[in-house]
């Protein structure tokens, strides 16, 4: 039997680290689960019983071992790991999309997934070079949102627009040098919010793509951090949907 | 000469880890700087020359040593550390405030500082128990915003309102069970945006404080992450200020 090894982006499987995350995995992507690992230090009780029952019902094998935890998890209180086969996503043609151009940080990608699910825009196009969306750090930062997110990789922005950029799709690249303020946008049902790399932002040529947008802020900071900018944009762009939901 | 030791919250000094952050420290809080440490692996050139010149002009001692880097910095490309005396802050009585009740995560606190400076609300009340705002992780996540932020600790929320809660201050606790939607608020010039702990949120009794607010989102996530919720709230609350700034 081969030993466990660290996660690599070429692997066919990835991992949910922690029991809460693994419950999310079992809830939304059960059919992709290979195996659940349980550490000997786990607390006995209802939660563990529930996990074991869920696995039994779904015919998912549980392996009781501590070894894989030493390899995959730096966190002290991680006693459950779910191993799942990476699933393929495809965006919905008529839905709003988030487009991330060259995102480089795993935590940011996961946080954006969580926000985008929260605002009902769980459709993410990722333009390479880009961080691996299946990195366990992304999975963890998403708090399970990745299991309800459709995402699709493209080698170029043109690759994305070639497939999804029909004439009725509104494109909003977010840039410091922009045509309009986020406060003034009022998108329809089919739009793409486009964000650049954490350090570099979007290349200047995006100024000619659709309607460029800025989130106005003081000159005291260079820019907002990426998941925050993306989340503010989603909040504003979904005002028509969520703006009237409080009783 | 005593050896270097890890940062502790009781220490009188804290640290900026990295050259960009240390430039921010020298720009905004020069008078609090004790010393600058420079690692032997730093690249020679204009940036280093500028750092050395700045220190010379300000009469700040530079120590060329690698030892403190092993103790304080886990990052590989950190070649400059600034040591500064912790400064005391006091909030502005008539300005908008952010109030963080029991924040527990250093990265989140720093990210909130950065956003709050971006939206011109660099006034943060912190209600204990709370993470140490001078933790080098906060300093780093703030990207230097901490050096332009006024923050003040309180032992209780009543301690805060006793000092700053005059009758003309609008209080907006952010809660899932809230009176109004963020989309509908329209605050004046003197308001407080109040947020609970990352895991627990605000205690239920905050429902009777001012006007409770929710950021509406889908039921697919439990909540938005704290710095994202706070940043979206600041974006909306400063609409009158930043909503008309684009040419």
Interface residues (C-beta under 8 A of the other chain):
Chain A: X111 X114 X115 X117 X118 X119 X120 X122 X143 X145 X148 X178 X179 X180 X181 X182 X183 X184 X214 X215 X216 X217 X218 X220 X221 X224 X225 X227 X228 X231 X232 X235 X236 X239 X242 X243 X244 X245 X246
Chain B: X111 X114 X115 X117 X118 X119 X120 X122 X143 X145 X148 X178 X179 X180 X181 X182 X183 X184 X214 X215 X216 X217 X218 X220 X221 X224 X225 X227 X228 X231 X232 X235 X236 X239 X242 X243 X244 X245 X246
